[in-house]
Amino acid sequence: MAKPIPEQLYKKYLKMLGLKLAKGSIDYNLYEGNQFLCAIKIIHGKGKKREVSPDSVRKTEKICEKMGLEWPPRKKK
């Protein structure tokens, strides 16, 4: 089961994979180049840090699996 992860860590992972996150009208959108992949929900509350919802982490994991990428990515040695 996926857990929520901090927004900054999620963005770092996306950068390592060559994916982009852009603000949509309500949620965020995940892109590979100019191709839309899915919508990503970032949860936040009063005084709480911003996190990517577990559902969105699962979506990203499935997309990476289809693309043959590892989630979460690890730094190359």
PDB file of N, CA, C and O in Angstrom:
ATOM      1  N   MET A   1       0.839  -1.186   0.000  1.00  0.00           N
ATOM      2  CA  MET A   1       0.000   0.000   0.000  1.00  0.00           C
ATOM      3  C   MET A   1       0.888   1.255   0.000  1.00  0.00           C
ATOM      4  O   MET A   1       1.829   1.369   0.786  1.00  0.00           O
ATOM      5  N   ALA A   2       0.570   2.168  -0.880  1.00  0.00           N
ATOM      6  CA  ALA A   2       1.364   3.400  -0.998  1.00  0.00           C
ATOM      7  C   ALA A   2       1.073   4.346   0.161  1.00  0.00           C
ATOM      8  O   ALA A   2      -0.033   4.371   0.701  1.00  0.00           O
ATOM      9  N   LYS A   3       2.075   5.114   0.525  1.00  0.00           N
ATOM     10  CA  LYS A   3       1.942   6.102   1.591  1.00  0.00           C
ATOM     11  C   LYS A   3       2.076   7.486   0.974  1.00  0.00           C
ATOM     12  O   LYS A   3       2.675   7.640  -0.090  1.00  0.00           O
ATOM     13  N   PRO A   4       1.513   8.506   1.646  1.00  0.00           N
ATOM     14  CA  PRO A   4       1.730   9.865   1.124  1.00  0.00           C
ATOM     15  C   PRO A   4       3.208  10.231   1.258  1.00  0.00           C
ATOM     16  O   PRO A   4       3.868   9.836   2.219  1.00  0.00           O
ATOM     17  N   ILE A   5       3.714  10.978   0.298  1.00  0.00           N
ATOM     18  CA  ILE A   5       5.108  11.415   0.386  1.00  0.00           C
ATOM     19  C   ILE A   5       5.158  12.940   0.272  1.00  0.00           C
ATOM     20  O   ILE A   5       4.304  13.534  -0.387  1.00  0.00           O
ATOM     21  N   PRO A   6       6.142  13.579   0.901  1.00  0.00           N
ATOM     22  CA  PRO A   6       6.251  15.038   0.832  1.00  0.00           C
ATOM     23  C   PRO A   6       6.358  15.525  -0.612  1.00  0.00           C
ATOM     24  O   PRO A   6       6.986  14.882  -1.454  1.00  0.00           O
ATOM     25  N   GLU A   7       5.742  16.656  -0.879  1.00  0.00           N
ATOM     26  CA  GLU A   7       5.703  17.212  -2.232  1.00  0.00           C
ATOM     27  C   GLU A   7       7.113  17.431  -2.806  1.00  0.00           C
ATOM     28  O   GLU A   7       7.353  17.131  -3.976  1.00  0.00           O
ATOM     29  N   GLN A   8       8.037  17.946  -1.999  1.00  0.00           N
ATOM     30  CA  GLN A   8       9.389  18.229  -2.495  1.00  0.00           C
ATOM     31  C   GLN A   8      10.124  16.949  -2.915  1.00  0.00           C
ATOM     32  O   GLN A   8      10.827  16.937  -3.926  1.00  0.00           O
ATOM     33  N   LEU A   9       9.957  15.873  -2.133  1.00  0.00           N
ATOM     34  CA  LEU A   9      10.580  14.593  -2.470  1.00  0.00           C
ATOM     35  C   LEU A   9       9.975  14.027  -3.759  1.00  0.00           C
ATOM     36  O   LEU A   9      10.692  13.490  -4.604  1.00  0.00           O
ATOM     37  N   TYR A  10       8.661  14.151  -3.901  1.00  0.00           N
ATOM     38  CA  TYR A  10       7.954  13.685  -5.097  1.00  0.00           C
ATOM     39  C   TYR A  10       8.485  14.411  -6.331  1.00  0.00           C
ATOM     40  O   TYR A  10       8.759  13.787  -7.357  1.00  0.00           O
ATOM     41  N   LYS A  11       8.631  15.748  -6.225  1.00  0.00           N
ATOM     42  CA  LYS A  11       9.144  16.531  -7.351  1.00  0.00           C
ATOM     43  C   LYS A  11      10.577  16.127  -7.702  1.00  0.00           C
ATOM     44  O   LYS A  11      10.953  16.095  -8.873  1.00  0.00           O
ATOM     45  N   LYS A  12      11.369  15.821  -6.676  1.00  0.00           N
ATOM     46  CA  LYS A  12      12.749  15.375  -6.900  1.00  0.00           C
ATOM     47  C   LYS A  12      12.751  14.053  -7.678  1.00  0.00           C
ATOM     48  O   LYS A  12      13.530  13.881  -8.615  1.00  0.00           O
ATOM     49  N   TYR A  13      11.873  13.121  -7.281  1.00  0.00           N
ATOM     50  CA  TYR A  13      11.754  11.841  -7.990  1.00  0.00           C
ATOM     51  C   TYR A  13      11.353  12.065  -9.452  1.00  0.00           C
ATOM     52  O   TYR A  13      11.916  11.448 -10.356  1.00  0.00           O
ATOM     53  N   LEU A  14      10.377  12.952  -9.677  1.00  0.00           N
ATOM     54  CA  LEU A  14       9.914  13.207 -11.039  1.00  0.00           C
ATOM     55  C   LEU A  14      11.040  13.765 -11.909  1.00  0.00           C
ATOM     56  O   LEU A  14      11.179  13.399 -13.076  1.00  0.00           O
ATOM     57  N   LYS A  15      11.836  14.651 -11.325  1.00  0.00           N
ATOM     58  CA  LYS A  15      12.954  15.239 -12.065  1.00  0.00           C
ATOM     59  C   LYS A  15      13.951  14.153 -12.472  1.00  0.00           C
ATOM     60  O   LYS A  15      14.481  14.173 -13.583  1.00  0.00           O
ATOM     61  N   MET A  16      14.204  13.199 -11.558  1.00  0.00           N
ATOM     62  CA  MET A  16      15.127  12.097 -11.855  1.00  0.00           C
ATOM     63  C   MET A  16      14.596  11.228 -12.996  1.00  0.00           C
ATOM     64  O   MET A  16      15.376  10.653 -13.756  1.00  0.00           O
ATOM     65  N   LEU A  17      13.260  11.133 -13.118  1.00  0.00           N
ATOM     66  CA  LEU A  17      12.649  10.301 -14.155  1.00  0.00           C
ATOM     67  C   LEU A  17      12.411  11.067 -15.456  1.00  0.00           C
ATOM     68  O   LEU A  17      12.069  10.466 -16.475  1.00  0.00           O
ATOM     69  N   GLY A  18      12.589  12.385 -15.426  1.00  0.00           N
ATOM     70  CA  GLY A  18      12.361  13.189 -16.623  1.00  0.00           C
ATOM     71  C   GLY A  18      10.896  13.535 -16.822  1.00  0.00           C
ATOM     72  O   GLY A  18      10.478  13.798 -17.949  1.00  0.00           O
ATOM     73  N   LEU A  19      10.102  13.540 -15.748  1.00  0.00           N
ATOM     74  CA  LEU A  19       8.682  13.892 -15.818  1.00  0.00           C
ATOM     75  C   LEU A  19       8.483  15.274 -15.229  1.00  0.00           C
ATOM     76  O   LEU A  19       9.319  15.750 -14.462  1.00  0.00           O
ATOM     77  N   LYS A  20       7.364  15.935 -15.588  1.00  0.00           N
ATOM     78  CA  LYS A  20       7.073  17.283 -15.092  1.00  0.00           C
ATOM     79  C   LYS A  20       5.728  17.310 -14.383  1.00  0.00           C
ATOM     80  O   LYS A  20       4.815  16.558 -14.724  1.00  0.00           O
ATOM     81  N   LEU A  21       5.620  18.194 -13.388  1.00  0.00           N
ATOM     82  CA  LEU A  21       4.382  18.410 -12.660  1.00  0.00           C
ATOM     83  C   LEU A  21       3.978  19.858 -12.895  1.00  0.00           C
ATOM     84  O   LEU A  21       4.762  20.769 -12.630  1.00  0.00           O
ATOM     85  N   ALA A  22       2.755  20.080 -13.393  1.00  0.00           N
ATOM     86  CA  ALA A  22       2.279  21.434 -13.663  1.00  0.00           C
ATOM     87  C   ALA A  22       0.931  21.654 -12.989  1.00  0.00           C
ATOM     88  O   ALA A  22       0.112  20.739 -12.905  1.00  0.00           O
ATOM     89  N   LYS A  23       0.712  22.868 -12.512  1.00  0.00           N
ATOM     90  CA  LYS A  23      -0.535  23.193 -11.832  1.00  0.00           C
ATOM     91  C   LYS A  23      -1.667  23.224 -12.839  1.00  0.00           C
ATOM     92  O   LYS A  23      -1.589  23.910 -13.857  1.00  0.00           O
ATOM     93  N   GLY A  24      -2.731  22.467 -12.544  1.00  0.00           N
ATOM     94  CA  GLY A  24      -3.924  22.485 -13.370  1.00  0.00           C
ATOM     95  C   GLY A  24      -4.938  23.421 -12.730  1.00  0.00           C
ATOM     96  O   GLY A  24      -4.570  24.225 -11.873  1.00  0.00           O
ATOM     97  N   SER A  25      -6.191  23.338 -13.118  1.00  0.00           N
ATOM     98  CA  SER A  25      -7.203  24.223 -12.548  1.00  0.00           C
ATOM     99  C   SER A  25      -7.461  23.911 -11.073  1.00  0.00           C
ATOM    100  O   SER A  25      -7.613  24.828 -10.266  1.00  0.00           O
ATOM    101  N   ILE A  26      -7.511  22.636 -10.718  1.00  0.00           N
ATOM    102  CA  ILE A  26      -7.725  22.241  -9.320  1.00  0.00           C
ATOM    103  C   ILE A  26      -6.535  21.426  -8.825  1.00  0.00           C
ATOM    104  O   ILE A  26      -5.880  21.797  -7.851  1.00  0.00           O
ATOM    105  N   ASP A  27      -6.266  20.339  -9.486  1.00  0.00           N
ATOM    106  CA  ASP A  27      -5.150  19.466  -9.105  1.00  0.00           C
ATOM    107  C   ASP A  27      -3.920  19.815  -9.933  1.00  0.00           C
ATOM    108  O   ASP A  27      -3.895  20.807 -10.661  1.00  0.00           O
ATOM    109  N   TYR A  28      -2.904  18.972  -9.799  1.00  0.00           N
ATOM    110  CA  TYR A  28      -1.695  19.110 -10.612  1.00  0.00           C
ATOM    111  C   TYR A  28      -1.746  18.070 -11.707  1.00  0.00           C
ATOM    112  O   TYR A  28      -2.402  17.038 -11.564  1.00  0.00           O
ATOM    113  N   ASN A  29      -1.051  18.340 -12.805  1.00  0.00           N
ATOM    114  CA  ASN A  29      -1.014  17.409 -13.924  1.00  0.00           C
ATOM    115  C   ASN A  29       0.402  16.897 -14.119  1.00  0.00           C
ATOM    116  O   ASN A  29       1.371  17.649 -14.010  1.00  0.00           O
ATOM    117  N   LEU A  30       0.509  15.606 -14.408  1.00  0.00           N
ATOM    118  CA  LEU A  30       1.799  14.964 -14.632  1.00  0.00           C
ATOM    119  C   LEU A  30       2.006  14.811 -16.135  1.00  0.00           C
ATOM    120  O   LEU A  30       1.136  14.309 -16.846  1.00  0.00           O
ATOM    121  N   TYR A  31       3.176  15.253 -16.612  1.00  0.00           N
ATOM    122  CA  TYR A  31       3.490  15.217 -18.042  1.00  0.00           C
ATOM    123  C   TYR A  31       4.815  14.529 -18.300  1.00  0.00           C
ATOM    124  O   TYR A  31       5.736  14.574 -17.485  1.00  0.00           O
ATOM    125  N   GLU A  32       4.882  13.885 -19.473  1.00  0.00           N
ATOM    126  CA  GLU A  32       6.159  13.413 -20.011  1.00  0.00           C
ATOM    127  C   GLU A  32       6.354  14.211 -21.290  1.00  0.00           C
ATOM    128  O   GLU A  32       5.693  13.957 -22.297  1.00  0.00           O
ATOM    129  N   GLY A  33       7.261  15.174 -21.247  1.00  0.00           N
ATOM    130  CA  GLY A  33       7.387  16.114 -22.364  1.00  0.00           C
ATOM    131  C   GLY A  33       6.114  16.947 -22.417  1.00  0.00           C
ATOM    132  O   GLY A  33       5.784  17.640 -21.455  1.00  0.00           O
ATOM    133  N   ASN A  34       5.396  16.884 -23.541  1.00  0.00           N
ATOM    134  CA  ASN A  34       4.120  17.598 -23.663  1.00  0.00           C
ATOM    135  C   ASN A  34       2.926  16.663 -23.524  1.00  0.00           C
ATOM    136  O   ASN A  34       1.781  17.099 -23.645  1.00  0.00           O
ATOM    137  N   GLN A  35       3.180  15.383 -23.271  1.00  0.00           N
ATOM    138  CA  GLN A  35       2.101  14.396 -23.188  1.00  0.00           C
ATOM    139  C   GLN A  35       1.559  14.294 -21.769  1.00  0.00           C
ATOM    140  O   GLN A  35       2.303  14.017 -20.828  1.00  0.00           O
ATOM    141  N   PHE A  36       0.238  14.524 -21.623  1.00  0.00           N
ATOM    142  CA  PHE A  36      -0.432  14.415 -20.327  1.00  0.00           C
ATOM    143  C   PHE A  36      -0.495  12.948 -19.914  1.00  0.00           C
ATOM    144  O   PHE A  36      -0.869  12.093 -20.718  1.00  0.00           O
ATOM    145  N   LEU A  37      -0.129  12.649 -18.658  1.00  0.00           N
ATOM    146  CA  LEU A  37      -0.184  11.279 -18.154  1.00  0.00           C
ATOM    147  C   LEU A  37      -1.342  11.075 -17.183  1.00  0.00           C
ATOM    148  O   LEU A  37      -2.124  10.139 -17.349  1.00  0.00           O
ATOM    149  N   CYS A  38      -1.465  11.939 -16.170  1.00  0.00           N
ATOM    150  CA  CYS A  38      -2.558  11.811 -15.206  1.00  0.00           C
ATOM    151  C   CYS A  38      -2.633  13.048 -14.314  1.00  0.00           C
ATOM    152  O   CYS A  38      -1.754  13.909 -14.351  1.00  0.00           O
ATOM    153  N   ALA A  39      -3.704  13.123 -13.507  1.00  0.00           N
ATOM    154  CA  ALA A  39      -3.863  14.208 -12.539  1.00  0.00           C
ATOM    155  C   ALA A  39      -3.315  13.741 -11.193  1.00  0.00           C
ATOM    156  O   ALA A  39      -3.499  12.587 -10.808  1.00  0.00           O
ATOM    157  N   ILE A  40      -2.646  14.637 -10.486  1.00  0.00           N
ATOM    158  CA  ILE A  40      -2.031  14.332  -9.198  1.00  0.00           C
ATOM    159  C   ILE A  40      -2.650  15.230  -8.131  1.00  0.00           C
ATOM    160  O   ILE A  40      -2.766  16.441  -8.321  1.00  0.00           O
ATOM    161  N   LYS A  41      -3.040  14.640  -7.022  1.00  0.00           N
ATOM    162  CA  LYS A  41      -3.648  15.403  -5.939  1.00  0.00           C
ATOM    163  C   LYS A  41      -2.619  15.634  -4.830  1.00  0.00           C
ATOM    164  O   LYS A  41      -1.993  14.695  -4.340  1.00  0.00           O
ATOM    165  N   ILE A  42      -2.458  16.899  -4.446  1.00  0.00           N
ATOM    166  CA  ILE A  42      -1.557  17.253  -3.350  1.00  0.00           C
ATOM    167  C   ILE A  42      -2.420  17.714  -2.184  1.00  0.00           C
ATOM    168  O   ILE A  42      -3.195  18.664  -2.297  1.00  0.00           O
ATOM    169  N   ILE A  43      -2.266  17.012  -1.053  1.00  0.00           N
ATOM    170  CA  ILE A  43      -3.093  17.309   0.116  1.00  0.00           C
ATOM    171  C   ILE A  43      -2.338  18.223   1.075  1.00  0.00           C
ATOM    172  O   ILE A  43      -1.121  18.115   1.232  1.00  0.00           O
ATOM    173  N   HIS A  44      -3.077  19.116   1.709  1.00  0.00           N
ATOM    174  CA  HIS A  44      -2.486  20.031   2.688  1.00  0.00           C
ATOM    175  C   HIS A  44      -3.581  20.510   3.624  1.00  0.00           C
ATOM    176  O   HIS A  44      -4.754  20.567   3.257  1.00  0.00           O
ATOM    177  N   GLY A  45      -3.186  20.843   4.812  1.00  0.00           N
ATOM    178  CA  GLY A  45      -4.132  21.338   5.798  1.00  0.00           C
ATOM    179  C   GLY A  45      -3.548  22.535   6.509  1.00  0.00           C
ATOM    180  O   GLY A  45      -2.501  23.052   6.118  1.00  0.00           O
ATOM    181  N   LYS A  46      -4.217  22.971   7.545  1.00  0.00           N
ATOM    182  CA  LYS A  46      -3.738  24.122   8.300  1.00  0.00           C
ATOM    183  C   LYS A  46      -2.402  23.806   8.972  1.00  0.00           C
ATOM    184  O   LYS A  46      -2.320  22.928   9.831  1.00  0.00           O
ATOM    185  N   GLY A  47      -1.376  24.517   8.577  1.00  0.00           N
ATOM    186  CA  GLY A  47      -0.061  24.352   9.190  1.00  0.00           C
ATOM    187  C   GLY A  47       0.634  23.037   8.900  1.00  0.00           C
ATOM    188  O   GLY A  47       1.731  22.797   9.404  1.00  0.00           O
ATOM    189  N   LYS A  48       0.016  22.179   8.097  1.00  0.00           N
ATOM    190  CA  LYS A  48       0.646  20.890   7.777  1.00  0.00           C
ATOM    191  C   LYS A  48       1.457  21.011   6.509  1.00  0.00           C
ATOM    192  O   LYS A  48       1.200  21.871   5.667  1.00  0.00           O
ATOM    193  N   LYS A  49       2.438  20.141   6.384  1.00  0.00           N
ATOM    194  CA  LYS A  49       3.233  20.123   5.161  1.00  0.00           C
ATOM    195  C   LYS A  49       2.392  19.556   4.015  1.00  0.00           C
ATOM    196  O   LYS A  49       1.420  18.831   4.228  1.00  0.00           O
ATOM    197  N   ARG A  50       2.784  19.898   2.835  1.00  0.00           N
ATOM    198  CA  ARG A  50       2.066  19.435   1.644  1.00  0.00           C
ATOM    199  C   ARG A  50       2.578  18.053   1.247  1.00  0.00           C
ATOM    200  O   ARG A  50       3.785  17.816   1.191  1.00  0.00           O
ATOM    201  N   GLU A  51       1.648  17.152   0.975  1.00  0.00           N
ATOM    202  CA  GLU A  51       2.007  15.780   0.606  1.00  0.00           C
ATOM    203  C   GLU A  51       1.201  15.346  -0.612  1.00  0.00           C
ATOM    204  O   GLU A  51       0.086  15.814  -0.845  1.00  0.00           O
ATOM    205  N   VAL A  52       1.790  14.449  -1.372  1.00  0.00           N
ATOM    206  CA  VAL A  52       1.109  13.842  -2.514  1.00  0.00           C
ATOM    207  C   VAL A  52       0.266  12.704  -1.958  1.00  0.00           C
ATOM    208  O   VAL A  52       0.762  11.874  -1.197  1.00  0.00           O
ATOM    209  N   SER A  53      -1.014  12.662  -2.339  1.00  0.00           N
ATOM    210  CA  SER A  53      -1.931  11.658  -1.796  1.00  0.00           C
ATOM    211  C   SER A  53      -1.479  10.234  -2.155  1.00  0.00           C
ATOM    212  O   SER A  53      -0.857  10.018  -3.195  1.00  0.00           O
ATOM    213  N   PRO A  54      -1.797   9.269  -1.285  1.00  0.00           N
ATOM    214  CA  PRO A  54      -1.405   7.872  -1.556  1.00  0.00           C
ATOM    215  C   PRO A  54      -1.950   7.367  -2.897  1.00  0.00           C
ATOM    216  O   PRO A  54      -1.286   6.597  -3.591  1.00  0.00           O
ATOM    217  N   ASP A  55      -3.154   7.802  -3.255  1.00  0.00           N
ATOM    218  CA  ASP A  55      -3.764   7.397  -4.517  1.00  0.00           C
ATOM    219  C   ASP A  55      -2.927   7.883  -5.706  1.00  0.00           C
ATOM    220  O   ASP A  55      -2.722   7.153  -6.676  1.00  0.00           O
ATOM    221  N   SER A  56      -2.452   9.124  -5.612  1.00  0.00           N
ATOM    222  CA  SER A  56      -1.635   9.691  -6.692  1.00  0.00           C
ATOM    223  C   SER A  56      -0.262   9.027  -6.754  1.00  0.00           C
ATOM    224  O   SER A  56       0.294   8.859  -7.840  1.00  0.00           O
ATOM    225  N   VAL A  57       0.292   8.646  -5.599  1.00  0.00           N
ATOM    226  CA  VAL A  57       1.572   7.929  -5.578  1.00  0.00           C
ATOM    227  C   VAL A  57       1.394   6.585  -6.291  1.00  0.00           C
ATOM    228  O   VAL A  57       2.259   6.167  -7.060  1.00  0.00           O
ATOM    229  N   ARG A  58       0.278   5.918  -6.033  1.00  0.00           N
ATOM    230  CA  ARG A  58      -0.023   4.635  -6.683  1.00  0.00           C
ATOM    231  C   ARG A  58      -0.140   4.808  -8.196  1.00  0.00           C
ATOM    232  O   ARG A  58       0.379   3.992  -8.958  1.00  0.00           O
ATOM    233  N   LYS A  59      -0.827   5.877  -8.632  1.00  0.00           N
ATOM    234  CA  LYS A  59      -0.965   6.162 -10.067  1.00  0.00           C
ATOM    235  C   LYS A  59       0.403   6.338 -10.712  1.00  0.00           C
ATOM    236  O   LYS A  59       0.676   5.782 -11.775  1.00  0.00           O
ATOM    237  N   THR A  60       1.261   7.120 -10.056  1.00  0.00           N
ATOM    238  CA  THR A  60       2.604   7.381 -10.582  1.00  0.00           C
ATOM    239  C   THR A  60       3.393   6.082 -10.678  1.00  0.00           C
ATOM    240  O   THR A  60       4.104   5.844 -11.655  1.00  0.00           O
ATOM    241  N   GLU A  61       3.259   5.246  -9.654  1.00  0.00           N
ATOM    242  CA  GLU A  61       3.956   3.958  -9.638  1.00  0.00           C
ATOM    243  C   GLU A  61       3.526   3.098 -10.827  1.00  0.00           C
ATOM    244  O   GLU A  61       4.366   2.469 -11.470  1.00  0.00           O
ATOM    245  N   LYS A  62       2.222   3.066 -11.126  1.00  0.00           N
ATOM    246  CA  LYS A  62       1.716   2.269 -12.251  1.00  0.00           C
ATOM    247  C   LYS A  62       2.200   2.826 -13.588  1.00  0.00           C
ATOM    248  O   LYS A  62       2.541   2.069 -14.497  1.00  0.00           O
ATOM    249  N   ILE A  63       2.228   4.151 -13.701  1.00  0.00           N
ATOM    250  CA  ILE A  63       2.707   4.773 -14.944  1.00  0.00           C
ATOM    251  C   ILE A  63       4.180   4.427 -15.165  1.00  0.00           C
ATOM    252  O   ILE A  63       4.586   4.093 -16.277  1.00  0.00           O
ATOM    253  N   CYS A  64       4.968   4.510 -14.101  1.00  0.00           N
ATOM    254  CA  CYS A  64       6.398   4.170 -14.206  1.00  0.00           C
ATOM    255  C   CYS A  64       6.582   2.715 -14.599  1.00  0.00           C
ATOM    256  O   CYS A  64       7.465   2.388 -15.393  1.00  0.00           O
ATOM    257  N   GLU A  65       5.753   1.846 -14.046  1.00  0.00           N
ATOM    258  CA  GLU A  65       5.816   0.414 -14.363  1.00  0.00           C
ATOM    259  C   GLU A  65       5.558   0.197 -15.855  1.00  0.00           C
ATOM    260  O   GLU A  65       6.263  -0.579 -16.500  1.00  0.00           O
ATOM    261  N   LYS A  66       4.543   0.884 -16.408  1.00  0.00           N
ATOM    262  CA  LYS A  66       4.222   0.766 -17.828  1.00  0.00           C
ATOM    263  C   LYS A  66       5.346   1.291 -18.711  1.00  0.00           C
ATOM    264  O   LYS A  66       5.592   0.767 -19.798  1.00  0.00           O
ATOM    265  N   MET A  67       6.036   2.348 -18.227  1.00  0.00           N
ATOM    266  CA  MET A  67       7.119   2.960 -18.999  1.00  0.00           C
ATOM    267  C   MET A  67       8.445   2.223 -18.805  1.00  0.00           C
ATOM    268  O   MET A  67       9.439   2.553 -19.451  1.00  0.00           O
ATOM    269  N   GLY A  68       8.461   1.234 -17.923  1.00  0.00           N
ATOM    270  CA  GLY A  68       9.683   0.479 -17.666  1.00  0.00           C
ATOM    271  C   GLY A  68      10.660   1.224 -16.763  1.00  0.00           C
ATOM    272  O   GLY A  68      11.865   0.977 -16.802  1.00  0.00           O
ATOM    273  N   LEU A  69      10.129   2.141 -15.945  1.00  0.00           N
ATOM    274  CA  LEU A  69      10.963   2.902 -15.018  1.00  0.00           C
ATOM    275  C   LEU A  69      10.785   2.384 -13.606  1.00  0.00           C
ATOM    276  O   LEU A  69       9.764   1.778 -13.283  1.00  0.00           O
ATOM    277  N   GLU A  70      11.777   2.622 -12.765  1.00  0.00           N
ATOM    278  CA  GLU A  70      11.731   2.163 -11.380  1.00  0.00           C
ATOM    279  C   GLU A  70      11.110   3.251 -10.500  1.00  0.00           C
ATOM    280  O   GLU A  70      11.460   4.424 -10.628  1.00  0.00           O
ATOM    281  N   TRP A  71      10.194   2.868  -9.611  1.00  0.00           N
ATOM    282  CA  TRP A  71       9.603   3.800  -8.647  1.00  0.00           C
ATOM    283  C   TRP A  71       9.784   3.255  -7.249  1.00  0.00           C
ATOM    284  O   TRP A  71       9.460   2.087  -7.036  1.00  0.00           O
ATOM    285  N   PRO A  72      10.272   4.002  -6.283  1.00  0.00           N
ATOM    286  CA  PRO A  72      10.885   5.320  -6.468  1.00  0.00           C
ATOM    287  C   PRO A  72      12.256   5.177  -7.115  1.00  0.00           C
ATOM    288  O   PRO A  72      12.947   4.180  -6.908  1.00  0.00           O
ATOM    289  N   PRO A  73      12.645   6.174  -7.899  1.00  0.00           N
ATOM    290  CA  PRO A  73      13.956   6.083  -8.584  1.00  0.00           C
ATOM    291  C   PRO A  73      15.103   6.175  -7.589  1.00  0.00           C
ATOM    292  O   PRO A  73      14.985   6.806  -6.539  1.00  0.00           O
ATOM    293  N   ARG A  74      16.205   5.539  -7.933  1.00  0.00           N
ATOM    294  CA  ARG A  74      17.399   5.607  -7.102  1.00  0.00           C
ATOM    295  C   ARG A  74      18.494   6.310  -7.879  1.00  0.00           C
ATOM    296  O   ARG A  74      18.552   6.223  -9.105  1.00  0.00           O
ATOM    297  N   LYS A  75      19.350   6.996  -7.171  1.00  0.00           N
ATOM    298  CA  LYS A  75      20.443   7.699  -7.846  1.00  0.00           C
ATOM    299  C   LYS A  75      21.370   6.692  -8.517  1.00  0.00           C
ATOM    300  O   LYS A  75      21.638   5.616  -7.984  1.00  0.00           O
ATOM    301  N   LYS A  76      21.843   7.062  -9.676  1.00  0.00           N
ATOM    302  CA  LYS A  76      22.778   6.181 -10.386  1.00  0.00           C
ATOM    303  C   LYS A  76      24.124   6.235  -9.688  1.00  0.00           C
ATOM    304  O   LYS A  76      24.556   7.292  -9.229  1.00  0.00           O
ATOM    305  N   LYS A  77      24.784   5.083  -9.613  1.00  0.00           N
ATOM    306  CA  LYS A  77      26.094   5.011  -8.937  1.00  0.00           C
ATOM    307  C   LYS A  77      27.206   5.401  -9.863  1.00  0.00           C
ATOM    308  O   LYS A  77      28.371   5.398  -9.466  1.00  0.00           O
TER     309      LYS A  77
END
